[in-house]
Amino acid sequence: MGKTIIAPSVLSADFADLGGAVGQIDASGADWVHLDVMDGQFVPNITFGPKLVMDLRRRSQAFFDAHLMVETPERIIGAFANAGADSITFHLEATVHPHLLLQEIRGLGKKAGISIVPSTPAGLLGELLPFLDLILVMTVNPGFGGQHLIPECLDKLHFLAEERQKQGFNYLLSVDGGINSETAASAIAAGADVLVVGSAFFGAPDKKKFVDNLRLQ
C-alpha cells in the first residue's frame, strides 16, 4: 500500500500548547495529525471538541485524522467535518447504524473510518469493508496514552490485510496503542499502513529522527 504513514497523536502532547505540538508534528516530517476525541462516556477520559480542531486547522496543512471515541458519534460528525478533519473514524461499538454513518462521512467529502477495541473481533466488520477508507485497530483499551501494546490484537491486522487482498478493497489499516520503535516493525509486518504514535513521538528528543527510523522498520 506504499510507504508507512506516520500519525502522531496529540493525546500525548502538552494540552497547554497543542498548537506547538502540531508544529512539532509538521516539522518532524510525519504525515498525519491524529486527533483523539473522548467524551468521558465511551472512554473514561475527556479531551476536546471541534473548536480545537478548527483552531489547529489554521496552523497546519497536514492531514487531520479525527478518531471519535464517543457515544452516538452521529451527533457530532458534521461538526468535525466542518472543523477541518480530513478523515473521521468512529467506533463500531458506539453506534447501531455504522453503514449509515459511513455514507454520511463520505457524503461530507471526508475519508470514512471505523475503529474496533481489543475485545471486538475483526470479523464483525465484514459487511462494512466495501464502504471503508480506513480501519483503526486499537491495540490497547482506549482512553489513555502510554499503554503497552496487546500483541494478540495484531492478528486482526493480518486478517483484515488478507481480506483486503482477497476482495480487492483499498482501505488503509491503522494501528493505535503502544506503538514505538520496538513495536512498529511487528505492526507493519501484520499489515499496518498507518502507525499512530503518541508518547513515543512526543518523548523523542529528536522527533524527525524518530519518524525517519519508524519508516525504516
C-alpha positions as CSV (number, residue, x, y, z in Angstrom):
1,M,0.0,0.0,0.0
2,G,3.0,2.3,-0.3
3,K,5.1,4.0,2.4
4,T,4.2,3.7,6.0
5,I,2.1,6.7,7.2
6,I,3.2,8.2,10.5
7,A,0.4,9.8,12.5
8,P,1.5,11.3,15.8
9,S,-1.4,11.6,18.3
10,V,-1.8,14.9,20.2
11,L,-3.3,13.0,23.1
12,S,0.3,12.7,24.4
13,A,1.2,16.3,23.8
14,D,1.1,19.2,26.3
15,F,-2.5,20.3,26.1
16,A,-1.4,23.8,27.2
17,D,0.4,24.1,23.8
18,L,-1.4,22.0,21.2
19,G,-0.6,24.5,18.5
20,G,3.0,24.0,19.2
21,A,2.5,20.2,19.2
22,V,1.1,20.3,15.7
23,G,4.0,22.5,14.7
24,Q,6.4,19.7,16.0
25,I,4.5,17.1,14.0
26,D,4.8,19.2,10.8
27,A,8.5,19.8,11.4
28,S,9.2,16.1,12.0
29,G,8.1,15.2,8.5
30,A,5.2,13.0,9.9
31,D,2.3,12.6,7.5
32,W,-0.9,12.9,9.6
33,V,-2.1,14.6,12.8
34,H,-4.1,12.1,14.8
35,L,-6.8,13.7,16.9
36,D,-8.2,11.6,19.8
37,V,-11.7,12.9,20.7
38,M,-13.0,11.5,24.0
39,D,-16.3,12.2,25.7
40,G,-15.9,10.7,29.2
41,Q,-18.6,8.1,28.4
42,F,-17.4,5.8,25.7
43,V,-14.0,6.1,27.4
44,P,-13.3,7.4,30.9
45,N,-11.2,10.4,29.7
46,I,-12.3,13.7,28.2
47,T,-10.2,15.6,25.6
48,F,-11.5,18.2,23.2
49,G,-14.2,19.1,20.6
50,P,-14.5,20.6,17.1
51,K,-13.5,24.1,18.2
52,L,-9.9,22.9,18.9
53,V,-9.7,21.1,15.6
54,M,-10.9,24.3,13.8
55,D,-8.2,26.3,15.6
56,L,-5.5,23.8,14.8
57,R,-6.6,23.6,11.2
58,R,-5.5,27.2,10.8
59,R,-2.0,26.3,11.8
60,S,-1.3,23.3,9.7
61,Q,-1.9,21.9,6.2
62,A,-1.3,18.3,7.4
63,F,-3.9,15.5,7.0
64,F,-6.2,15.7,10.1
65,D,-7.2,12.2,11.3
66,A,-10.1,12.5,13.8
67,H,-10.7,9.5,16.0
68,L,-14.1,9.8,17.7
69,M,-14.1,7.8,20.9
70,V,-17.6,8.9,21.8
71,E,-21.1,7.5,22.3
72,T,-23.6,8.3,19.4
73,P,-21.0,9.7,17.1
74,E,-23.7,10.6,14.6
75,R,-24.4,13.7,16.7
76,I,-21.0,15.3,16.0
77,I,-19.7,14.0,12.7
78,G,-20.9,17.1,10.9
79,A,-19.2,19.4,13.4
80,F,-15.8,17.7,13.0
81,A,-16.2,17.7,9.2
82,N,-16.9,21.4,9.2
83,A,-13.9,22.0,11.6
84,G,-11.5,20.7,9.1
85,A,-11.0,16.9,9.8
86,D,-9.9,15.1,6.6
87,S,-10.9,11.6,7.9
88,I,-13.4,10.8,10.6
89,T,-13.3,7.5,12.4
90,F,-15.9,6.3,14.8
91,H,-16.2,3.1,16.9
92,L,-18.2,0.2,15.7
93,E,-19.2,-0.4,19.3
94,A,-20.6,3.1,19.7
95,T,-23.5,3.2,17.2
96,V,-26.3,1.0,15.9
97,H,-26.1,2.2,12.3
98,P,-22.4,2.2,11.2
99,H,-23.2,1.9,7.5
100,L,-25.4,5.0,7.6
101,L,-22.6,6.9,9.3
102,L,-20.0,5.8,6.7
103,Q,-22.3,7.1,4.0
104,E,-22.7,10.4,5.8
105,I,-19.0,10.9,6.3
106,R,-18.3,10.2,2.6
107,G,-21.1,12.5,1.7
108,L,-19.4,15.3,3.5
109,G,-16.3,14.7,1.4
110,K,-14.2,13.1,4.1
111,K,-12.5,9.7,4.4
112,A,-14.6,7.3,6.4
113,G,-13.2,5.1,9.1
114,I,-14.2,2.6,11.7
115,S,-12.3,1.6,14.8
116,I,-12.5,-1.5,17.0
117,V,-11.4,-2.0,20.6
118,P,-9.3,-5.0,21.6
119,S,-12.3,-7.1,22.6
120,T,-14.1,-6.7,19.3
121,P,-13.4,-9.4,16.6
122,A,-12.3,-8.0,13.2
123,G,-14.8,-10.4,11.6
124,L,-17.7,-8.2,12.7
125,L,-16.6,-5.6,10.1
126,G,-17.3,-8.0,7.2
127,E,-20.4,-6.3,5.7
128,L,-18.8,-2.9,6.1
129,L,-15.5,-3.5,4.4
130,P,-16.6,-2.2,0.9
131,F,-17.5,1.1,2.4
132,L,-14.4,1.8,4.4
133,D,-11.4,4.1,3.7
134,L,-9.7,3.3,7.0
135,I,-9.8,0.7,9.7
136,L,-8.3,1.6,13.0
137,V,-7.3,-1.4,15.1
138,M,-6.9,-0.5,18.8
139,T,-4.0,-2.4,20.3
140,V,-4.8,-1.0,23.8
141,N,-8.0,-0.3,25.6
142,P,-8.8,3.3,24.6
143,G,-8.9,6.2,26.9
144,F,-5.4,6.9,28.0
145,G,-2.0,7.2,26.3
146,G,1.2,5.5,27.3
147,Q,-0.1,1.9,27.4
148,H,1.6,-1.3,26.3
149,L,0.6,-2.9,23.0
150,I,-1.6,-6.1,23.3
151,P,0.2,-8.4,20.9
152,E,-2.8,-10.6,20.1
153,C,-4.6,-7.6,18.5
154,L,-2.1,-7.7,15.7
155,D,-3.8,-10.9,14.4
156,K,-6.7,-8.6,13.4
157,L,-4.4,-6.7,11.1
158,H,-3.4,-9.9,9.5
159,F,-7.0,-10.9,8.9
160,L,-8.0,-7.5,7.5
161,A,-5.0,-7.3,5.3
162,E,-5.9,-10.7,3.9
163,E,-9.5,-9.7,3.3
164,R,-8.3,-6.6,1.5
165,Q,-6.2,-8.6,-0.8
166,K,-8.7,-11.3,-1.5
167,Q,-11.6,-8.9,-2.2
168,G,-9.7,-6.1,-3.8
169,F,-10.5,-3.4,-1.2
170,N,-8.5,-0.2,-0.8
171,Y,-8.9,0.7,2.8
172,L,-5.9,1.7,4.9
173,L,-5.1,-0.3,8.1
174,S,-4.2,1.9,11.0
175,V,-2.9,0.7,14.4
176,D,-3.1,2.7,17.6
177,G,-1.8,1.8,21.1
178,G,1.7,1.1,22.3
179,I,3.4,1.9,19.0
180,N,7.1,2.8,19.4
181,S,10.5,1.9,17.9
182,E,10.3,-1.6,19.3
183,T,6.7,-2.5,18.3
184,A,6.4,-0.7,14.9
185,A,8.1,-3.5,12.9
186,S,5.6,-6.2,14.1
187,A,2.6,-3.9,13.4
188,I,3.9,-3.2,9.8
189,A,4.6,-6.9,9.3
190,A,1.0,-7.6,10.4
191,G,-0.3,-5.3,7.7
192,A,-0.4,-1.8,9.2
193,D,-0.3,1.1,6.7
194,V,-0.7,3.8,9.4
195,L,1.2,4.0,12.7
196,V,-0.5,6.1,15.3
197,V,2.3,7.1,17.8
198,G,1.7,9.1,21.0
199,S,4.1,9.2,23.9
200,A,6.9,7.6,21.9
201,F,6.8,10.6,19.5
202,F,6.4,13.4,22.0
203,G,9.0,11.8,24.3
204,A,11.6,11.5,21.5
205,P,14.4,14.1,21.8
206,D,14.8,14.2,18.0
207,K,11.3,13.8,16.5
208,K,12.4,13.9,12.9
209,K,14.9,11.1,13.5
210,F,12.2,9.1,15.3
211,V,9.9,9.4,12.4
212,D,12.6,8.6,9.9
213,N,13.5,5.5,11.9
214,L,9.9,4.3,12.0
215,R,9.8,4.4,8.2
216,L,12.9,2.1,8.1
217,Q,11.1,-0.6,10.1
